[in-house]
Amino acid sequence: MDDRWYLAALLQCRQIGSVRMRRLCAAVHEAQEIWAMSAAALRATGILSDALADDLARHIQVHPNLPERIEADCARQDVAVVTIDEALYPIVLREIFDPPLVLYYRGMLVSDARRIGIVGARKFTAYGEAAAMEFAERLAAAGVTVVSGAARGIDTRAHRGALRGGRTVAVLGCGVDIAYPSENHRLLAQIVEMGGAVISEYAPGTQPLPVFFPARNRIISGLSEGTLVIEAAQRSGSLITAEMALSEGRDVYAI
């Protein structure tokens, strides 16, 4: 079995983040080898605390067939997978502090595409809606891929505007086989049909949970050379995305 499925299965252990998992993979080299390690062997790497080594060993013991199950789910749902070491993995996303080690996607992934993120309020004005649609359409028509999170509000308008002009990428805080919000089921299908992509770091079947969305936002900003924020609320995911973009030295624009 391809090593990517073992890596995907390891990442299902939520107690261990991608930064620590990347260090573990660098030390052991093969995810399949990690999958076969005992708690004592995991502790001996010096990368995981005793508690985390126990958590990962327990995860492996409880889900022995998880790599095979993820592979089968992806095949059944027509979901592709790319790991951080593969050429198809987006170049600018690889540069951030905490890049996802595995991306699941539907559609077409372009490693070196020029991308701009557009995010904003769920409750917006008519001006904000028009701005999102027009900026997205013109950027897409100019060959720039528009990245957003497929949320209600400005995100949805950005995707729709981009579809008028070219490509767009939706980054989800759930599995790519799940439409969230549900009313965007057709929109996500259109994104794939028109040469874009729907992507996530979460395996098929993963339900949307609040904890996943700040992590999702780092992918939106990480994929993008810059992020345009439209009418964001003071405490919102859009501002989290903007802060993440700034922390990575990316440009942030505001309407």
C-alpha positions as CSV (number, residue, x, y, z in Angstrom):
1,M,0.0,0.0,0.0
2,D,1.2,3.5,-0.8
3,D,2.8,5.3,2.1
4,R,0.4,8.3,1.7
5,W,-2.5,6.3,3.2
6,Y,-0.5,5.5,6.3
7,L,0.4,9.2,6.7
8,A,-3.3,10.1,6.2
9,A,-4.3,7.6,8.9
10,L,-1.6,8.9,11.3
11,L,-3.0,12.4,10.9
12,Q,-6.4,11.2,12.1
13,C,-4.9,11.2,15.6
14,R,-6.1,14.7,16.5
15,Q,-3.8,15.0,19.6
16,I,-0.8,15.3,17.3
17,G,-0.5,18.3,15.0
18,S,1.1,18.5,11.6
19,V,4.2,20.2,12.9
20,R,5.1,17.4,15.3
21,M,4.0,14.8,12.8
22,R,6.3,16.3,10.2
23,R,9.2,16.0,12.6
24,L,8.3,12.4,13.4
25,C,8.1,11.6,9.6
26,A,11.5,13.2,9.1
27,A,13.0,11.0,11.8
28,V,11.4,7.7,10.8
29,H,11.0,8.4,7.0
30,E,8.2,5.9,6.3
31,A,4.7,6.5,7.6
32,Q,4.1,2.8,7.3
33,E,7.0,2.2,9.7
34,I,5.5,4.7,12.2
35,W,2.2,2.8,11.9
36,A,4.0,-0.4,13.1
37,M,5.7,1.2,16.1
38,S,4.8,0.6,19.7
39,A,4.3,3.3,22.3
40,A,7.8,2.6,23.6
41,A,9.3,3.0,20.2
42,L,7.4,6.2,19.6
43,R,8.7,7.6,22.9
44,A,12.3,6.6,22.0
45,T,12.2,8.9,19.0
46,G,12.4,11.8,21.4
47,I,9.8,13.7,19.4
48,L,6.6,12.8,21.3
49,S,6.0,13.1,25.0
50,D,5.0,10.0,26.8
51,A,1.3,11.0,26.7
52,L,1.4,11.8,23.0
53,A,3.2,8.5,22.2
54,D,0.5,6.7,24.2
55,D,-2.2,8.6,22.3
56,L,-0.7,7.7,18.9
57,A,-0.1,4.1,19.8
58,R,-3.7,3.8,21.0
59,H,-5.0,5.4,17.8
60,I,-3.1,2.8,15.7
61,Q,-4.2,-0.1,17.9
62,V,-7.9,1.0,17.8
63,H,-7.9,1.6,14.1
64,P,-5.7,-1.0,12.5
65,N,-7.4,-0.9,9.1
66,L,-7.6,2.9,8.9
67,P,-5.1,3.3,6.0
68,E,-7.1,0.8,3.9
69,R,-10.4,2.4,4.8
70,I,-9.2,5.9,3.9
71,E,-7.9,4.7,0.5
72,A,-11.3,2.9,-0.1
73,D,-13.3,6.0,0.9
74,C,-11.3,8.2,-1.5
75,A,-11.6,5.7,-4.4
76,R,-15.4,5.4,-3.8
77,Q,-15.9,9.2,-3.5
78,D,-13.6,10.1,-6.4
79,V,-11.3,12.1,-4.1
80,A,-7.6,12.5,-4.9
81,V,-4.8,12.9,-2.4
82,V,-1.5,14.7,-2.5
83,T,1.2,14.8,0.2
84,I,3.5,17.7,1.0
85,D,6.5,16.0,-0.7
86,E,4.8,15.5,-4.1
87,A,5.4,17.9,-7.0
88,L,1.6,18.6,-7.3
89,Y,1.4,20.1,-3.8
90,P,0.9,23.9,-4.0
91,I,4.3,25.6,-3.8
92,V,3.3,28.6,-1.7
93,L,1.4,26.5,0.8
94,R,4.5,24.4,1.4
95,E,6.2,27.6,2.6
96,I,4.0,28.4,5.6
97,F,4.9,27.5,9.2
98,D,2.3,24.7,9.6
99,P,1.4,23.3,6.1
100,P,-1.0,20.4,6.0
101,L,1.0,17.2,5.3
102,V,-1.9,15.7,3.2
103,L,-4.5,17.4,1.0
104,Y,-7.6,15.7,-0.2
105,Y,-9.2,17.3,-3.3
106,R,-11.8,17.1,-6.0
107,G,-11.1,18.8,-9.3
108,M,-7.8,20.1,-10.6
109,L,-4.9,21.1,-8.4
110,V,-2.3,23.4,-9.9
111,S,0.9,23.6,-7.9
112,D,2.1,27.0,-9.3
113,A,-1.1,28.9,-9.9
114,R,-1.3,32.5,-8.9
115,R,-4.0,32.8,-6.3
116,I,-5.8,35.5,-4.3
117,G,-7.9,34.7,-1.2
118,I,-11.2,36.5,-0.8
119,V,-13.0,36.2,2.5
120,G,-15.5,38.3,4.4
121,A,-18.7,38.6,6.4
122,R,-21.6,36.2,6.4
123,K,-23.9,39.2,6.8
124,F,-22.9,41.7,4.2
125,T,-24.2,44.9,2.5
126,A,-25.2,45.2,-1.2
127,Y,-21.9,47.0,-1.7
128,G,-19.9,44.2,-0.2
129,E,-21.7,41.6,-2.3
130,A,-21.1,43.6,-5.5
131,A,-17.5,44.1,-4.6
132,A,-16.9,40.4,-3.9
133,M,-18.5,39.4,-7.2
134,E,-16.7,42.0,-9.3
135,F,-13.2,41.6,-7.8
136,A,-13.5,37.8,-8.0
137,E,-14.7,37.8,-11.6
138,R,-12.0,40.2,-12.8
139,L,-9.3,38.4,-11.0
140,A,-10.4,35.1,-12.4
141,A,-10.7,36.6,-15.9
142,A,-7.1,37.8,-15.6
143,G,-5.9,34.2,-14.8
144,V,-5.7,34.5,-11.0
145,T,-7.4,31.7,-9.1
146,V,-9.7,32.9,-6.4
147,V,-9.5,31.0,-3.1
148,S,-12.2,31.1,-0.4
149,G,-13.9,29.0,2.2
150,A,-17.3,28.3,0.7
151,A,-19.0,29.8,3.8
152,R,-22.3,31.7,3.6
153,G,-22.0,35.3,2.6
154,I,-18.9,36.9,1.0
155,D,-17.2,33.6,0.5
156,T,-20.0,32.2,-1.6
157,R,-20.3,35.4,-3.7
158,A,-16.5,35.3,-4.3
159,H,-16.8,31.8,-5.7
160,R,-19.7,32.7,-7.8
161,G,-18.0,35.8,-9.2
162,A,-14.9,33.8,-10.0
163,L,-16.9,31.2,-11.9
164,R,-18.0,33.9,-14.3
165,G,-14.4,34.6,-15.2
166,G,-12.3,31.5,-14.6
167,R,-11.1,29.2,-11.8
168,T,-11.8,29.2,-8.1
169,V,-10.7,26.9,-5.2
170,A,-12.9,26.2,-2.1
171,V,-11.1,25.2,1.1
172,L,-13.4,23.3,3.5
173,G,-13.4,22.6,7.2
174,C,-14.8,19.1,6.7
175,G,-14.3,16.3,4.2
176,V,-14.6,17.2,0.5
177,D,-17.5,14.8,0.2
178,I,-19.6,17.0,2.5
179,A,-21.3,20.2,1.4
180,Y,-21.2,22.7,4.2
181,P,-23.3,24.7,4.3
182,S,-25.7,22.3,2.5
183,E,-27.1,24.9,0.2
184,N,-23.6,25.2,-1.5
185,H,-23.8,21.6,-2.8
186,R,-24.4,22.7,-6.3
187,L,-21.8,25.5,-6.1
188,L,-19.1,23.0,-5.0
189,A,-20.0,20.8,-7.9
190,Q,-19.7,23.7,-10.3
191,I,-16.3,24.6,-9.0
192,V,-15.0,21.1,-9.9
193,E,-16.8,21.0,-13.2
194,M,-15.3,24.3,-14.3
195,G,-11.7,23.4,-13.7
196,G,-11.3,24.5,-10.1
197,A,-10.9,22.4,-6.9
198,V,-12.5,21.7,-3.6
199,I,-9.8,20.8,-1.1
200,S,-9.4,19.9,2.6
201,E,-6.9,18.5,5.0
202,Y,-9.6,16.3,6.5
203,A,-10.4,12.8,5.2
204,P,-13.7,12.0,3.5
205,G,-16.6,11.7,5.9
206,T,-15.1,14.2,8.4
207,Q,-18.0,16.4,9.7
208,P,-17.6,20.2,10.1
209,L,-16.6,21.0,13.6
210,P,-15.9,24.6,14.9
211,V,-12.3,23.6,15.8
212,F,-11.5,22.8,12.2
213,F,-12.3,26.3,10.7
214,P,-9.3,28.3,12.1
215,A,-7.1,25.5,10.8
216,R,-8.9,25.7,7.4
217,N,-8.3,29.5,7.3
218,R,-4.5,29.0,7.4
219,I,-4.8,27.0,4.1
220,I,-6.8,29.8,2.5
221,S,-4.2,32.4,3.3
222,G,-1.3,29.9,2.7
223,L,-2.5,29.1,-0.8
224,S,-2.8,32.8,-1.7
225,E,-0.2,35.5,-2.5
226,G,-2.5,38.0,-0.9
227,T,-5.9,38.0,0.9
228,L,-8.8,40.5,0.2
229,V,-11.1,40.9,3.2
230,I,-14.5,42.3,2.6
231,E,-16.7,43.7,5.4
232,A,-15.4,41.3,8.1
233,A,-16.9,41.4,11.5
234,Q,-14.6,42.4,14.4
235,R,-14.4,38.8,15.7
236,S,-14.6,36.6,12.7
237,G,-12.8,33.9,10.8
238,S,-12.1,36.4,8.1
239,L,-9.8,38.4,10.4
240,I,-8.2,35.2,11.6
241,T,-7.4,34.5,7.9
242,A,-6.0,38.1,7.6
243,E,-3.8,37.7,10.7
244,M,-2.5,34.4,9.4
245,A,-1.7,36.0,6.0
246,L,0.2,38.8,7.7
247,S,2.1,36.4,9.9
248,E,3.4,34.6,6.7
249,G,4.4,37.9,5.1
250,R,1.5,37.9,2.6
251,D,-0.3,41.0,1.5
252,V,-3.7,41.8,3.0
253,Y,-6.3,44.1,1.3
254,A,-9.5,45.4,2.7
255,I,-12.9,46.7,1.5
